Amino acid sequence: MRSSAREFGRARRASAVVAISAAALVTAGCQAPPWLDPTDAPASTPPATTAPPAPIQNDLASGSATRTMEVGAITLTADYWSTLSMDRWTAAAQKPLTFSLRSTVTPSDGQKVYLSRVTATPVVRAADGSELPGFDPIVDQATVAPGYLVLDPYTYSQTFTLPPLDPQAASVELSMRYELLLQSTPTSSDYAKQTAVDTLVIAIAGEDAAAEPSATPAP
């Protein structure tokens, strides 16, 4: 009888161990730690996306541009264009910019308008907008007194040639400053000075674009 009791006790303990092991296995199957189940591993961080660069402004994209500036009684109109097509406006090229000026006066009592000086001051920028070394301002100072007549129908025309730029240049911004003299009366030798300022941004083409067959040349 004692032997049977001991065997029965051992059997009960063995059954308890089996039950506990089974429960542990069930529990482990329901709550397996992530290092044992690859599907529970945290997802990898998605790669950061880079925003595309902003398009470069080009006021001569269509081949020409017209601007109107009002200073006092004077309305000044400037026409800009280039004999070099925009795909040839590379950093290494000599880049001609031609412009023509004409003015009107309101009210008009017969006074004349003269251009005494024009200055083009550059700011050269890379594709990210940072400023690059540029070139000295281009100036045309009138060689006659009091200046060049620009009262419509008379016009002033000039070509400024932009020199080679930094190879990283993506655009050039020209601040165009026009210094005007307005007669106080039609017969007076007294003049009122007015200054008109315009800004022209022109994109610089890559060397790859210049290597491609050019479009129809600008007139």
C-alpha positions in Angstrom: 0.0 0.0 0.0 2.8 2.4 0.8 4.4 1.7 -2.6 1.2 2.4 -4.4 0.8 5.7 -2.5 4.2 6.8 -3.4 3.7 5.9 -7.1 0.3 7.7 -7.1 2.1 10.8 -5.6 4.8 10.8 -8.3 2.2 10.4 -11.0 0.2 13.4 -9.7 3.4 15.5 -9.6 4.4 14.5 -13.1 0.9 15.4 -14.3 1.2 18.8 -12.6 4.6 19.4 -14.3 3.2 18.4 -17.7 0.2 20.7 -17.2 2.4 23.6 -16.2 4.7 23.1 -19.2 1.7 23.0 -21.5 0.3 26.2 -20.0 3.7 27.8 -20.4 3.8 26.7 -24.0 0.3 28.1 -24.7 1.2 31.3 -22.9 4.4 31.6 -24.8 2.6 31.0 -28.1 0.2 33.8 -27.3 2.7 36.3 -26.1 5.9 35.4 -27.8 8.6 38.1 -27.4 9.4 40.0 -30.6 12.9 38.6 -30.8 11.4 35.2 -31.2 8.9 36.3 -34.0 10.4 38.3 -36.9 6.9 39.5 -37.9 6.7 41.5 -34.6 10.0 43.4 -35.2 9.5 47.2 -35.6 9.2 48.4 -39.2 12.3 50.2 -40.5 12.2 54.0 -40.7 11.2 55.0 -44.2 13.9 57.0 -46.0 13.6 60.7 -45.9 12.3 62.3 -49.1 14.1 65.3 -50.6 11.8 68.1 -52.0 12.5 68.8 -55.7 14.4 72.1 -56.2 12.2 75.1 -57.0 12.2 76.0 -60.7 14.5 78.8 -61.7 12.8 82.1 -62.6 13.5 83.3 -66.1 11.9 86.7 -67.1 13.2 86.1 -70.7 11.8 82.6 -71.0 9.6 83.7 -73.9 12.5 85.5 -75.6 11.6 89.0 -74.4 10.0 91.0 -71.7 8.4 94.5 -71.4 8.2 96.5 -68.1 6.5 99.7 -67.3 7.7 102.0 -64.5 6.0 105.1 -63.2 8.2 107.8 -61.5 6.5 111.1 -60.8 5.0 112.5 -64.0 7.1 110.0 -66.2 6.0 106.6 -67.4 9.1 104.7 -68.6 8.7 101.6 -70.7 11.6 99.1 -71.1 11.8 96.3 -73.7 14.3 93.5 -73.1 15.5 90.7 -75.3 18.7 88.8 -76.4 20.1 87.9 -79.7 21.4 84.8 -78.0 18.8 82.1 -77.4 18.1 81.2 -73.8 19.5 77.7 -74.2 22.9 79.3 -75.0 22.9 81.5 -71.9 25.5 79.3 -70.2 27.8 80.3 -67.4 30.8 80.3 -69.7 29.2 82.3 -72.5 29.3 86.0 -73.3 25.6 86.8 -72.9 24.2 89.9 -74.7 21.2 91.7 -73.2 19.6 94.3 -75.4 17.1 96.8 -74.0 15.2 99.8 -75.4 13.6 102.7 -73.4 10.9 105.2 -74.2 8.9 107.5 -72.0 5.8 109.7 -71.8 4.9 112.6 -69.5 1.5 113.2 -67.8 0.3 115.9 -68.0 2.4 116.8 -71.0 3.2 120.5 -71.5 5.9 119.8 -74.1 8.7 119.0 -71.6 11.4 116.6 -72.7 12.8 113.6 -70.8 16.4 112.6 -70.9 18.3 109.5 -69.7 21.5 110.6 -68.0 22.7 107.2 -66.7 21.8 103.6 -66.7 23.4 101.0 -64.3 23.0 97.2 -64.3 24.0 95.7 -61.0 24.2 91.9 -60.9 23.5 89.2 -58.2 24.5 85.7 -59.3 22.9 82.8 -57.6 23.4 79.0 -57.4 20.5 76.5 -57.8 19.9 76.5 -54.0 19.6 80.3 -54.0 23.0 81.0 -52.4 24.9 84.0 -53.7 28.0 83.5 -55.9 30.8 85.9 -56.9 29.5 88.1 -59.7 30.9 90.9 -61.8 31.1 94.7 -61.6 28.0 96.8 -62.4 27.7 97.7 -66.1 27.2 101.4 -66.6 26.3 103.7 -69.5 26.8 107.4 -68.7 25.4 109.9 -71.2 28.2 111.6 -73.2 25.9 114.5 -74.2 24.2 117.1 -71.9 21.7 116.8 -70.3 21.4 113.2 -71.5 19.9 111.0 -74.2 16.4 112.0 -75.3 13.9 109.2 -74.4 10.6 111.0 -74.9 8.3 109.0 -77.2 8.7 108.6 -80.2 12.5 108.9 -79.5 14.0 105.8 -77.8 17.3 104.8 -76.2 18.7 101.3 -77.2 21.7 99.6 -75.7 23.3 96.2 -75.3 25.0 95.1 -72.1 27.1 91.9 -72.5 27.3 89.8 -69.4 30.7 88.1 -68.9 31.3 84.4 -68.0 30.0 83.5 -64.5 30.8 81.0 -61.8 30.3 77.5 -63.2 27.7 76.8 -60.4 25.6 79.8 -61.5 21.9 79.0 -62.1 20.5 82.6 -62.5 21.6 86.2 -62.6 19.5 89.0 -61.2 20.0 92.4 -62.7 18.9 95.5 -60.9 18.4 98.1 -63.7 18.6 101.7 -62.5 17.6 104.4 -64.9 18.4 108.0 -64.0 16.1 110.5 -65.8 15.9 114.2 -66.2 12.6 116.0 -66.8 12.5 119.6 -68.0 10.6 121.9 -65.7 9.1 123.7 -68.7 9.6 123.2 -72.5 12.1 126.0 -72.8 13.8 125.6 -69.4 17.3 124.5 -68.6 16.2 123.4 -65.2 15.5 119.7 -64.7 13.9 117.4 -62.2 15.7 114.2 -61.6 13.7 110.9 -61.3 15.1 107.4 -60.9 13.3 104.3 -62.1 14.4 100.8 -60.9 13.6 97.5 -62.5 14.7 93.9 -61.7 15.3 91.3 -64.3 16.0 87.6 -63.5 17.5 85.4 -66.2 18.1 81.7 -65.9 21.5 80.3 -66.7 21.4 77.2 -69.0 23.4 74.1 -68.2 26.2 73.0 -70.5 24.2 70.0 -71.5 21.4 72.2 -72.8 23.9 74.2 -74.9 25.2 71.0 -76.4 21.8 70.1 -77.8 20.6 71.4 -81.2 19.5 74.9 -80.8 15.9 76.1 -81.4 15.1 78.7 -84.0 17.4 81.7 -83.2 15.8 84.8 -81.7 15.2 87.6 -84.3 
